[in-house]
Amino acid sequence: MKKKILIVDDDLDIRESIKMIIDSEDYEIFLAGDAEEGTDIIEQNKDIDIIILDVMMPGKSGIQFCREVREKYTMPILFISARTSESDKIMGLSAGGDDYIVKPFSYTELLAKIKAILRRQYVYNGSQRRESYQIYEYHRYKDLLVNKDINEVLLNEKKVCCTEVEYRILLVMIENSPSCMSANEIYEKIWGELCHQYTSNSIMVHIRNLRIKLGDTGKKPEYIKTTWGKGYYIG
């Protein structure tokens, strides 16, 4: 089955250029010129595999659109933007984005990111799921359960809606509990490549988002804890 990619950008030339580049990969591609059009496409195609999303668009911004998508869906979102500052990147990730690429970008780099995200999403969606009648393997810490077989997070027996990156961070941390892991180590465990300053900071943003979803935002977090100067741990 073809992977479905939604490109949301108000610049027609960029939409068409990206489409032309990834057309050769046999993806099913949807194009939207603004957030409203993007919303309509998602409502009609809820199995979109990845959204490539411009940050600055007239009307509703990409950041606003991302937040609205995250209220219902967990598909990966890759931001593309001419904004290069660290704060802009962090804003995109905090809104629920999975990655961020700066314009002008190499189409080779963009295609590599798309392929990497789709590979991770394939695993996240449970390509190796067990049948429903079998016993699933859970990692547990107190009332937090991470299901490795069907990629599910439960807190107090209620499902926590996590993005793919958030789920993988939580899984890596709970599998290595109670060891303390730096942001660099978490990144390298998940992506299998060396971590740089921006990618290290992105892990911190994803962990902050996870804490919010787990209700773990007090001065003494119950689940994801910090050892200052070293990193994070569950335990």
Sequence and secondary structure as in RCSB ss.txt:
>XXXX:A:sequence
MKKKILIVDDDLDIRESIKMIIDSEDYEIFLAGDAEEGTDIIEQNKDIDIIILDVMMPGKSGIQFCREVREKYTM
PILFISARTSESDKIMGLSAGGDDYIVKPFSYTELLAKIKAILRRQYVYNGSQRRESYQIYEYHRYKDLLVNKDI
NEVLLNEKKVCCTEVEYRILLVMIENSPSCMSANEIYEKIWGELCHQYTSNSIMVHIRNLRIKLGDTGKKPEYIK
TTWGKGYYIG
>XXXX:A:secstr
   EEEEE S HHHHHHHHHHHHTTT EEEEESSHHHHHHHHHH TT  EEEEES  SSS HHHHHHHHHTT   
 EEEEES  SHHHHHHHHHTT SEEEESS  HHHHHHHHHHHHHHHHHHTTTT   TTS   EEEETTEEEETTT
TEEEETTEE    HHHHHHHHHHHHTTTS B HHHHHHHHHSS   HHHHHHHHHHHHHHHHHTT  SSS SSEE
EETTTEEEE 
